Amino acid sequence: CYCPETVALGNTIEGFLHPDMVIIGESSPEVGEQTETIYKQLCENNPPIIRMSLINAELTKLALNCYVTTKISFANSLANLCERLPGADVDVVTQAIGMDRRIGLHYLKGGLSYGGTCFPRDTQAYIALAKSVGLKADLIEAVERVNSWQDAHLLEIVLREVERAPRRAVSVLGTAFKPNTPVIVNSPSIKLVRGLLDAGVDVTVYDPLALPNTEHLFGHQISYAESLLACVQSAPVCVVATPWPEFRQIDETYIHWNPTIVIDCWRILDPEKLGAGVRYIPLGCGPRIT
């Protein structure tokens, strides 16, 4: 049997014990039956158990992750559009369309590119599989292009603000590709740090879990803050790159530089609490209408 898991990093145990469904790809009904019995004993909820052939199980795994990355890229492309329209707010739009049961709110959050191990791997696998049978996966190739563009777009915004700052230095809050994990593989903030280093910008980073992995990757090329406060105060440009819950506490008591430019990639901060000395840039929002 081949049983692809649909758990997410940062929530692996909960996802394994309480899955949305169990997929069993079986080589025979007998082994499928045995595997189903095992999962019924392991799962603490009562998920649907779907038994199928081995090839359909692999296709289901690829299709599931590719659909999610398509949804992420749609939300990101919508966020990019909102940034060009005065008064537009991607969160307002996605909250509305996510109420439609055909769409749903999960993964419908404009922000940075998707990262980690599973999503990039499975989108590339889908494209390669289609190519192997003489097809072109146009939609998934477009998803990858949107995802790459998000990285370039963020770097462009940050470098633009660096030129306006009193010092060519940036603090990056969060290096893990998502909260609740130390994984930095394909992390959009890691790509940002690389781009900033190439541009000769001083970089300081902070992450509650991922600093050891980050230091192993960059060594002495960048600085590592011991606290959120120290990182925010280390540079006049601050990028909120990973939406860790503790970052939401940032307010004017954290601000050291005047002016300080805060680029909030996930719109988790309250700009009213940041004080008059902060220029707040929420990605996915157009210019304010006054």
Secondary structure, DSSP 8 states (H G I E B T S, - for coil): -B------TTSHHHHHHS-S-EEEEESSHHHHHHHHHHHHHH-SS---EEEEEHHHHHHHHHHHHHHHHHHHHHHHHHHHHHHTSTT-BHHHHHHHHTTSTTT-STT----S---TTHHHHHHHHHHHHHHHTT---HHHHHHHHHHHHHHHHHHHHHHHHHTTSSSSEEEEE--SSSTT----TT-HHHHHHHHHHHTT-EEEEE-TTTHHHHHHHHGGGSEE-SSHHHHHTT-SEEEE-S--GGGGG--GGG--SSSEEEEESS--S-GGGS-TTEEEEETTB-----
